[in-house]
Every structure is written in structure tokens, then in C-alpha cells.
């Protein structure tokens, strides 16, 4: 077989063995609903300037 070739019969009828003791990831286990708020003395211009400095450092 050449590069990139495969036997199509190997791709069909594949069974997943769920009895191997591994556990899946519960992606919604720690979902939270609510709000986040904060107060700052910095102006929008100050925050934009800080963001620009951070991007320049990268």
C-alpha cells in the first residue's frame, strides 16, 4: 500500500469498547449560572492602553 492508503474494511464495523474502566469527561458537571461584575477606577482608555501594551509585549 502506498502512503495514505488504507483498507476500507478496517474502517467499517469498528466497535468501541466501553468496558475498559476509563471514564468520560462530564463537560457540564461544573456549569454555573449567574453574573460577574467588578468595579475599577481605570477609564476605558486606560484599559485599552494596557491591552495594547500587553499585545506589544507578545
N, C-alpha and C positions, 0 to 999 in steps of 0.2 A: 504494500500500500504506500502511496505517496504522501507527502506532507498534507495534512488537512483531511485526509480520507478517514472514513470510519465505516464500520459495519452497521448498517441501519438496523439490523436485527438486535444489536446490542442496545439500541436506543428505545426499543419498543418493549412494553411489558415489564418495565422496571418496577419493583416493589420496594416500598420504603419500610424498613424495619423499625417500628416504634418501640420495640421491646428491648432496646439496648441500654436502658437505665438512664439515658440522658433526658434532661428536661428542657422544654422550650422556654423561651423568654416571654413573660407576660408583659406586653408593652403598655397596657393600660392599668397595671397594678397600682401605680402611684400617681394617677391623674388627679389633679386638683382644680377646682373651680374657684374663682374669686377675682379680686382686684389687687393691683400693686400700685402704690402711689408713693411719691417721695417729694421732698421739698429741697430746694437748693437756692443759694444766694447768687449763683452764677447766671449770667444772662445767656440767651440763646447764642449770641455772637461769641461769647467766651467758650461755650461748649463746642461750637463749630470750629473755632480756632484750635482747641485742644484736640479735636478729632483730626484736623488737618496735620497737626504736629505728629500724632500717632502714625498716620498713614505715611508721612515723610520718613519716619524712622524705619519703616519696613523697607 
